[in-house]
């Protein structure tokens, strides 16, 4: 019969040593003289006296006085618009938007002027720099400058959206049709395409949804532009993984046609009457009656001429994207915002 033996090694000195260690450990935690950990001292905000009144006077003397330091050409270059237009915007914001209205603090000191707030926002849009880059000139902190940018863009949409960010009226439509026919495309109301805007601070959990082809996440802007660079349709915010077809499925560009609210259009091509306007597109868009594409491999002089004309006129929307990025570098540079809505 097989048997097994168990040998237990017992060392009394090790047991006594462990017991003494345990007693010392209990004494340490039972001692009332031990000081509990103290919370970290809260850092105080650094106050910087920026002398905003002097900054306002300097800004006024540089650009808006009767004898400004910098003339109209430099003003248009740095503010991306002429002076009367800019002053009209500042006036409307200072009278109709509470954030831009002049205020006085409890000490009787004037707050940041509407001119400083609008200038801080315009400089960020025009040059695409960070919010703290305007501190040395208009004397606004980073947080205040960023808030000015958000408030400025929201106010521009609310005040001028009905006038500029709208679909064409019947008068606008007749004008677009006239210029389309003059350029050899009767019934054409614009060209449609998409543009990608890099999103630098995209949340890590969204990167896979907003990145396509590269590791850089992007947001997509779908736009319809006319010959005079008027972007009368804009659909923004789709993830960068989508192509033009996926965005077209989400876009409201054909809502008026689907709902039967589109204005009536009448034009003739080769003796045939048509009642539906169309857009010029590239090859990725579907072959619908509202899209006119180029000929990929034109055969013969007529097909070659049509492809040449279509591709040249279709560049209106890409030209609009180029002018938009050149005039406002914030669209050309990667977006530093964390919030998609902003």
C-alpha positions as CSV (number, residue, x, y, z in Angstrom):
1,X,0.0,0.0,0.0
2,X,1.4,3.3,-1.1
3,X,1.8,5.9,1.6
4,X,2.8,9.5,1.8
5,X,4.5,11.6,4.5
6,X,4.2,15.3,5.1
7,X,7.0,17.2,6.7
8,X,6.2,20.6,8.3
9,X,9.1,22.9,9.1
10,X,8.5,25.1,12.1
11,X,10.8,28.0,13.1
12,X,9.7,29.7,16.2
13,X,12.1,32.7,15.7
14,X,10.4,33.7,12.4
15,X,7.0,33.5,14.0
16,X,8.0,35.7,16.8
17,X,9.6,38.2,14.4
18,X,6.4,38.4,12.3
19,X,4.3,38.9,15.4
20,X,6.4,41.8,16.5
21,X,6.2,43.4,13.1
22,X,2.4,43.1,13.1
23,X,2.3,44.7,16.6
24,X,4.4,47.7,15.5
25,X,2.2,48.1,12.4
26,X,-0.9,48.3,14.6
27,X,0.7,50.8,16.9
28,X,1.6,53.1,14.0
29,X,-2.0,53.3,12.8
30,X,-3.5,53.5,16.3
31,X,-1.3,56.4,17.3
32,X,-3.4,59.6,17.5
33,X,-0.4,61.8,16.8
34,X,-0.3,60.8,13.1
35,X,-1.3,63.8,10.8
36,X,-3.7,62.9,8.0
37,X,-2.8,63.9,4.5
38,X,-3.6,67.5,3.7
39,X,-5.3,68.5,0.5
40,X,-3.2,70.4,-2.0
41,X,-3.2,74.1,-1.8
42,X,-5.5,75.6,-4.4
43,X,-3.7,77.7,-6.9
44,X,-4.9,81.3,-7.2
45,X,-5.6,82.9,-10.5
46,X,-3.0,85.2,-11.7
47,X,-4.3,88.7,-12.2
48,X,-2.8,90.6,-15.1
49,X,-3.5,94.3,-15.5
50,X,-3.9,94.6,-19.2
51,X,-5.0,98.2,-19.4
52,X,-7.8,97.6,-21.8
53,X,-8.7,101.2,-22.1
54,X,-5.3,102.0,-23.6
55,X,-5.7,99.0,-25.9
56,X,-9.0,100.4,-27.2
57,X,-7.5,103.8,-27.8
58,X,-4.6,102.3,-29.7
59,X,-6.9,100.2,-31.8
60,X,-9.1,103.3,-32.6
61,X,-6.1,105.4,-33.5
62,X,-4.6,102.6,-35.7
63,X,-7.6,102.0,-37.9
64,X,-10.8,104.0,-37.1
65,X,-9.7,107.6,-36.4
66,X,-9.9,110.4,-38.9
67,X,-6.2,110.1,-39.6
68,X,-5.5,106.3,-39.0
69,X,-2.1,104.9,-38.8
70,X,-3.0,102.2,-41.3
71,X,-5.0,103.0,-44.4
72,X,-7.9,101.3,-46.1
73,X,-5.8,98.8,-48.0
74,X,-4.1,97.5,-44.9
75,X,-7.5,97.5,-43.1
76,X,-9.0,95.3,-45.8
77,X,-6.0,93.0,-45.8
78,X,-6.1,92.5,-42.0
79,X,-9.8,92.5,-41.4
80,X,-10.8,90.7,-44.6
81,X,-13.5,93.4,-45.4
82,X,-13.8,97.1,-46.0
83,X,-14.1,99.5,-43.1
84,X,-17.8,100.6,-43.6
85,X,-18.9,96.9,-43.7
86,X,-17.0,96.1,-40.5
87,X,-18.3,99.1,-38.6
88,X,-21.8,98.2,-39.6
89,X,-21.3,94.7,-38.2
90,X,-19.9,96.2,-34.9
91,X,-22.8,98.6,-34.6
92,X,-25.4,95.8,-35.0
93,X,-23.6,93.5,-32.6
94,X,-23.2,96.3,-30.0
95,X,-26.9,97.2,-30.2
96,X,-28.6,93.9,-30.7
97,X,-26.4,91.3,-28.9
98,X,-26.1,91.6,-25.1
99,X,-22.6,90.1,-25.0
100,X,-21.2,92.9,-27.2
101,X,-23.0,95.8,-25.5
102,X,-20.7,98.2,-23.6
103,X,-20.7,97.5,-19.8
104,X,-19.4,99.0,-16.7
105,X,-18.2,96.9,-13.7
106,X,-18.9,97.5,-10.0
107,X,-15.9,99.8,-9.7
108,X,-17.2,102.1,-12.4
109,X,-14.6,100.9,-14.9
110,X,-15.5,100.4,-18.5
111,X,-15.4,96.8,-19.8
112,X,-13.9,95.5,-23.0
113,X,-15.3,97.6,-25.9
114,X,-17.3,96.0,-28.7
115,X,-14.5,97.0,-31.1
116,X,-12.0,95.0,-29.1
117,X,-14.2,91.9,-29.0
118,X,-15.0,92.0,-32.7
119,X,-11.4,92.6,-33.6
120,X,-10.3,89.6,-31.5
121,X,-12.8,87.4,-33.2
122,X,-11.9,88.6,-36.7
123,X,-8.2,88.2,-36.1
124,X,-8.7,84.6,-35.1
125,X,-10.9,83.9,-38.1
126,X,-8.5,85.7,-40.5
127,X,-5.2,84.3,-39.4
128,X,-6.2,81.0,-37.8
129,X,-4.1,81.5,-34.7
130,X,-4.7,80.5,-31.1
131,X,-7.0,82.5,-28.8
132,X,-4.0,83.9,-26.9
133,X,-2.3,85.4,-30.0
134,X,-4.6,88.5,-29.7
135,X,-3.7,89.3,-26.1
136,X,-0.7,91.5,-26.9
137,X,-2.7,93.9,-29.1
138,X,-6.4,94.0,-28.0
139,X,-5.5,93.0,-24.4
140,X,-7.9,90.0,-24.0
141,X,-7.1,86.8,-22.2
142,X,-7.3,83.5,-23.9
143,X,-10.6,82.5,-22.4
144,X,-12.2,85.8,-23.2
145,X,-10.9,85.8,-26.8
146,X,-12.2,82.3,-27.4
147,X,-15.6,83.4,-26.0
148,X,-15.6,86.4,-28.3
149,X,-15.1,84.1,-31.3
150,X,-18.0,81.8,-30.3
151,X,-20.3,84.7,-29.6
152,X,-19.3,86.5,-32.8
153,X,-19.9,83.6,-35.1
154,X,-23.3,82.8,-33.4
155,X,-24.4,86.4,-33.6
156,X,-23.4,86.7,-37.3
157,X,-25.5,83.6,-38.1
158,X,-28.5,85.0,-36.2
159,X,-28.3,88.5,-37.6
160,X,-27.3,87.8,-41.2
161,X,-28.3,84.2,-41.8
162,X,-31.7,85.1,-43.2
163,X,-30.0,87.4,-45.8
164,X,-27.0,85.4,-46.8
165,X,-27.4,81.8,-45.6
166,X,-30.6,81.1,-47.5
167,X,-31.8,79.4,-50.6
168,X,-32.3,81.5,-53.7
169,X,-35.4,83.5,-54.1
170,X,-37.3,83.5,-57.5
171,X,-35.3,86.7,-58.4
172,X,-32.0,85.0,-57.4
173,X,-33.0,81.9,-59.3
174,X,-33.7,83.9,-62.5
175,X,-30.3,85.6,-62.2
176,X,-28.5,82.2,-61.7
177,X,-30.3,80.8,-64.7
178,X,-29.4,83.8,-66.8
179,X,-25.7,83.5,-66.0
180,X,-25.8,79.7,-66.5
181,X,-27.2,80.1,-70.0
182,X,-24.7,82.8,-70.8
183,X,-21.9,80.3,-69.9
184,X,-23.4,77.6,-72.1
185,X,-25.5,75.6,-69.5
186,X,-29.2,76.6,-69.5
187,X,-30.9,75.5,-66.4
188,X,-27.8,75.3,-64.3
189,X,-28.0,76.9,-60.8
190,X,-24.5,76.1,-59.5
191,X,-22.0,73.4,-58.9
192,X,-21.9,71.1,-55.9
193,X,-18.9,69.5,-54.1
194,X,-17.5,68.6,-50.7
195,X,-14.5,69.9,-48.7
196,X,-12.7,68.3,-45.7
197,X,-11.6,70.3,-42.7
198,X,-9.1,68.7,-40.4
199,X,-10.2,68.3,-36.8
200,X,-7.0,68.4,-34.6
201,X,-8.7,68.0,-31.2
202,X,-11.1,65.3,-32.2
203,X,-11.9,63.1,-29.2
204,X,-10.0,59.8,-29.3
205,X,-13.2,57.7,-29.1
206,X,-14.4,59.4,-32.4
207,X,-11.2,59.2,-34.4
208,X,-12.1,56.0,-36.2
209,X,-15.4,57.5,-37.3
210,X,-13.9,60.8,-38.5
211,X,-10.7,59.5,-40.2
212,X,-10.5,58.1,-43.7
213,X,-7.3,57.2,-45.5
214,X,-5.1,58.9,-43.0
215,X,-4.9,59.2,-39.2
216,X,-6.2,62.8,-39.3
217,X,-9.9,63.1,-38.5
218,X,-11.9,65.6,-40.6
219,X,-15.3,67.2,-40.9
220,X,-17.0,67.5,-44.2
221,X,-18.6,70.6,-45.7
222,X,-21.0,70.2,-48.7
223,X,-21.7,73.4,-50.6
224,X,-23.4,74.7,-53.7
225,X,-21.7,77.8,-55.2
226,X,-22.5,80.0,-58.1
227,X,-20.3,81.9,-60.5
228,X,-20.0,84.9,-58.1
229,X,-18.8,82.7,-55.2
230,X,-22.1,82.9,-53.4
231,X,-22.5,79.7,-51.3
232,X,-26.2,79.4,-51.1
233,X,-26.3,75.9,-49.7
234,X,-24.0,74.5,-46.9
235,X,-24.3,71.3,-45.0
236,X,-21.6,70.9,-42.4
237,X,-20.6,68.4,-39.8
238,X,-20.6,64.9,-41.4
239,X,-17.8,62.6,-40.4
240,X,-14.7,62.4,-42.6
241,X,-15.2,58.7,-43.4
242,X,-18.2,59.6,-45.6
243,X,-17.8,60.3,-49.3
244,X,-19.9,62.6,-51.4
245,X,-22.6,60.0,-52.0
246,X,-23.1,59.3,-48.2
247,X,-23.3,63.0,-47.5
248,X,-25.8,63.5,-50.3
249,X,-28.1,61.0,-48.6
250,X,-28.1,63.2,-45.4
251,X,-28.1,66.5,-47.1
252,X,-31.2,68.7,-47.3
253,X,-30.3,70.0,-50.7
254,X,-33.3,68.3,-52.4
255,X,-35.8,68.8,-49.6
256,X,-37.7,71.5,-51.5
257,X,-38.0,69.3,-54.6
258,X,-39.1,66.3,-52.5
259,X,-41.7,68.4,-50.7
260,X,-42.9,70.1,-53.9
261,X,-41.8,73.6,-52.9
262,X,-39.2,74.1,-55.5
263,X,-39.7,77.2,-57.7
264,X,-40.8,76.5,-61.3
265,X,-38.0,76.5,-63.9
266,X,-38.5,76.6,-67.7
267,X,-35.7,76.3,-70.2
268,X,-35.1,74.7,-73.6
269,X,-32.2,72.5,-74.7
270,X,-32.1,71.4,-78.3
271,X,-35.8,72.3,-78.7
272,X,-36.9,70.2,-75.6
273,X,-38.5,72.0,-72.7
274,X,-37.3,71.1,-69.1
275,X,-38.8,72.1,-65.8
276,X,-36.0,71.0,-63.3
277,X,-32.8,72.9,-62.6
278,X,-29.6,71.0,-62.3
279,X,-26.1,71.2,-60.7
280,X,-22.7,70.5,-62.2
281,X,-20.8,67.7,-60.4
282,X,-17.8,65.5,-60.7
283,X,-17.9,61.8,-61.5
284,X,-18.7,60.4,-58.0
285,X,-22.3,61.7,-58.0
286,X,-25.1,59.5,-59.3
287,X,-26.5,59.9,-62.8
288,X,-29.6,61.8,-61.8
289,X,-31.5,64.4,-63.8
290,X,-30.4,67.1,-61.4
291,X,-26.7,66.3,-61.9
292,X,-24.7,67.0,-65.1
293,X,-21.4,65.3,-65.1
294,X,-18.4,65.5,-67.4
295,X,-17.6,62.9,-70.0
296,X,-14.8,60.7,-68.7
297,X,-13.3,59.6,-72.1
298,X,-14.7,62.1,-74.6
299,X,-14.8,60.9,-78.2
300,X,-15.0,63.4,-80.9
301,X,-14.9,67.2,-81.0
302,X,-18.4,67.8,-79.5
303,X,-17.8,65.5,-76.5
304,X,-14.4,67.1,-75.9
305,X,-15.8,70.6,-76.0
306,X,-18.6,69.6,-73.6
307,X,-16.2,68.0,-71.2
308,X,-13.9,71.1,-71.3
309,X,-16.8,73.5,-70.7
310,X,-18.3,71.4,-67.9
311,X,-15.0,71.0,-66.0
312,X,-14.2,74.7,-66.2
313,X,-17.7,75.8,-65.0
314,X,-17.8,73.1,-62.4
315,X,-14.7,74.7,-60.7
316,X,-16.9,77.5,-59.3
317,X,-17.5,75.6,-56.0
318,X,-13.8,74.6,-55.7
319,X,-12.9,78.2,-56.4
320,X,-15.2,79.2,-53.6
321,X,-13.5,76.7,-51.2
322,X,-10.1,78.2,-52.2
323,X,-11.2,81.8,-51.6
324,X,-12.8,80.8,-48.3
325,X,-9.6,79.1,-47.0
326,X,-7.4,82.0,-48.3
327,X,-9.6,84.7,-46.7
328,X,-10.2,82.9,-43.4
329,X,-7.2,80.8,-42.4
330,X,-9.2,79.2,-39.6
331,X,-10.8,77.0,-42.2
332,X,-7.5,76.2,-43.8
333,X,-5.7,75.3,-40.6
334,X,-6.7,72.3,-38.4
335,X,-9.6,73.0,-36.0
336,X,-8.4,73.3,-32.4
337,X,-11.9,73.1,-30.9
338,X,-13.0,70.2,-28.7
339,X,-16.7,70.5,-29.2
340,X,-18.2,69.5,-32.6
341,X,-21.1,72.0,-32.4
342,X,-18.8,74.9,-31.9
